[in-house]
């Protein structure tokens, strides 16, 4: 009797996730994914005079506010706009994906109840919408770098694909998890706003990564390096990767304090590769959890 009571009855999905088969199913329903992305973009910019330009205002407002702050506090460093926008590229993709992904199943409740399709399409569509904004913001930043005469730095630019892949995998993993949990626990979307606020300030976007390393290196808590604990935040190393690729130089002005952490490109690539490997494991775990819960979404909504 107890065995029967503890049995989970899945109403609309197979009992076990088979990754290759599931990837094929999602690919076969790619039209649903693309239509959801188009729908979200249309809703986002409907009756909007500026349209997609609104997606560019977020980093521009950040840039204006923090440029004012650093000027007032005399805590600026050379080419601050490029440093700031490089980190914001990664952060905006991450935060927008999580915010949209957490609501993706609930916002499409009618579709979940009436249509049979791989439920992974819903959080994937949230990431897809964020990727559209990411492409637009990247284009603007690249044009700004060229127009300002700052230019690009090799081989640092080569680390960009690794940083982007790490960001995308980690974002997908967390988006799957939040999308599933928010169906059952609606407090998740509210807690997420607070978590993102704290997470933003724990990531070296508006302040110098070198400054953090300089303050934390050599300090330990219970034998654990504080610099190592800081790097346990995946977004910290990812943001450093974007900044190293686009801001490029550790020390913009000879004789002045570095801006980026004074680590080798190989060391940073190794950290990003480690985060990527851990994120792939995390993605497999959260995907399985999403899949286990997705069969009962229709009944819970």
N, C-alpha and C positions, 0 to 999 in steps of 0.2 A: 504494500500500500504506500509506504514512504517513497519507494522508487518511482511509483506512478505520480505521486504528488510533486516530486522534484523534477519531473520531466518538463523541458521547455518545448512547447509546440510552436514551430515556425510556420507562419501562415502564408508566406509568399516567396520564400527563398529556399535554395538547397540547404542541407544541414551543415555543410562544411565548405569553407572557402578553398577553391582551387585556383591559384593565382593565374596561371596561363589561360585557363578557360575563362576566368573572369575578365582578364584584360581583353580577350577576344570578344566577349559579350559587350563590354563597354565600347570597344572600337566599332562593333556592328551597329551600335545605337548612337554613333557619333553625331548624327543629325539632331537627336534630342539635345545633346550637349551644346551643339552650336546654336540651336534655336533658343535655348535657355540663356546663353551668353548674349545673343542678340536682343532677347526680350529684356534682360536686365539693363543692358546699355540703353535701350530705347526708353525704358521707364526712368532710368537715371537722368536722362537728358531731355525728356519730353517737355514741350512747352518752354524750353530753355533757349534764351537768345544766344548765349555764348557756347552752348553745347559742350563739346569735349574740352573746351578751354578751361572749364571748371576744374578738371583733373589736374591742370597745371598750376592752379592758384594755391593749392595746399603747400607745395614746396616753396613757392614764391613768397607766401605770407611768412612761413618759417624763416626763410632767408632774411626778410626785412626785419622781423622781430629780433632775431638773434644777432644780426649785424648791429642793430641799435644797442642791444645789451652789451656786446663785447666792446663797442666803441665807448660806451659810458663807463664800463668797468676797466677799460684799458687792458683787456685780457685777450686781445685779438692775436692772430698770427697771419703770415702771408697767404694770400689767395684763399681766405676763409670761405667764400661762397662755393668754391669747387669742393673743398673738404666737406662742408655741410651737406651739399646736395648729393655727393657720392654716398654718404651714409643714409640720407633720406630715401634714396632709391631703394635700397634694401629694406628699410623700415616700412615704407609705404606699401610695398608688395606684401610684406608679412602681415601688417596690421589690418589692411583692407581685406585680405583673404580670410583672416580669422574672424573679423567682424561679420563679413557676409556669409562665410561658411557656417558659423554657429547658428545662423537663422535660416540657412538654406532649406532644410527639411520642413521646418515649421511654415515658412513663407510659401512653400509649394505644397501645402497640405492637400488641396483638392486634386492635384496631379498624382500625389502618392496614393490617395484613396481610390482613384479611378483608372489609372494606367499602370501596366506592368512594364518595368524597365529597371536596369541596374541602378540602385539608389545612389551609388557612388557618383553618378552623373551630377547630382545636386551640389555637393561640396566642390566638385571639380569645376562646375560652372562659376562658382564664386571666385575660385582661383583664376579662372579664365578672364573674368571681368577685371580683376586686379592686374592681370598681365597686360591687358590693353592699355590701362593707365601707365603701367610700368614702361611700355614701349614708347608712349608719347613723352613721358618725363625723361627717359633716356635720350631720346632724340634732341630734346631741348638742351639737356646738359652737354651733350657732345657738341652741339652747335655753339654753345656758350664757351666751351673750352677752346674751340678753334677760333672763334671771333675774338676772344680775349688775348690770343697769342700765347696762352699757357702751353698748349700742345700736349702731346701724349708721350709717355715714357716707356721704353722697352728695356728689359724684358718684363717689367712690372705688369704691363697690360695683359700678358699671357696668363696671369692668375685669375683674370675676370671670369672665364668659363667655369673654373672650379668653384669660385665663390658663388656664382649664379646657380650652378647645379646643387650646391649644398643648401643654399637658401630655398630653392624650389622643393627639394625633397623634405626638408624639415618643416616647411610651411604646409605641404600636403599632409604630412603625418599628423600634425597638430590640428589641422582643419578637419580631417576625418574624425578625430577623437571628439572635438568640441561639437561637431554637427550631430553625432550620435548621442552624446551626453545631454545636449540641450533639449532633445525631444522629451527625455524623461525628467530632467531637472532644469526647469526654466530659469533658475537663478544663475545658470552658467553665463548667459549673455550679459547679465549685469555685473557679475564678478569679473568678466573678461575686460570690461572697460577700465576697472581699477587695476587689474593685472597689467594691461598694456601701458597704463600711465607709469607704473613703477618700472616696468621692463624698459621703457624708452629711456629713462634716466639711468638705468644700469647698463646702457649700451653707449659706447663712445661715438656719439653722433654730433653733439654740439660742443663737446670738450675734447681736448687732445688725448689720444690714446697713449702717447708717451708719458703724459702727466700721470695717468693712472698707473702705468707700469713703474714710474719713478717713485710714486708714493707707496705702492703696495709691495714692491720687490724687497725681499729680505724680511718681511713681516710674516709671522705665522700665528695660527690659532690652532692649539692642540696638535702642533707639529705639521699642520697643513699650510702651504704657502697661500697667502691672500691673493696673489697674482694668479695662481693656479685656480683658485676658487672663482675669481672673476672670469677667467677663460672658460669655466664650466657653463657659462651662459653662451649658448650656441650663436646668438645674435651678435655677441661681442666679436668673435673671430670672423664671422661673416661680414660685419660692417668693416672690420679692419682689412679684409680682403678686397672689398669694393673700393675703399679709400686708397689702398696700396696700388690698385690697378689704375684708378682714375686721377687721384691726387698725385700719385707717383713717387715723389721724393720724400725721404724721411726728414731731411733737414733742408727746407727751401732756401734758407739764407745761411751761408757759411759763417760760423762763429756764434750763431744763435741756437737756442735750445731746439731739439727736434720736435716735430709735430706728431709724426707717426711713431709707433713703438720701434725702437732700434733693434729689430730682429731681422735675420736674413730672409730672403724670399723663399728659400728652401724650407726654413723652419715654419713660416706661415703656411706654405703649401702643405706641409706635413700635418699641421693642426687642422686645416680645412679638410684634408683627406680623412683624418680621424673623425671629425664631426660628420662628414658625409657618410662614412661607414656606419657610425652610430645612428644616424638619421634613417638610413635604409632599414636597419633593424627595427627602429622605432616605427617606421612607416608600416612594416609588415605587421607589427603588433596592433597598431591602431586601426589598420585596415581590417584585420580579423575581428577586432572588437566592433567596428562599425558594421561589418557583415553579420555578426552574430545578433546584433540588435535590430538590424534593418528589416528583418522579416516581420517585426511587430510594430513598425512605424505607423501603419494605417490604423491599427487599433488604439494606439496611444495618442494620436493627434485628435 
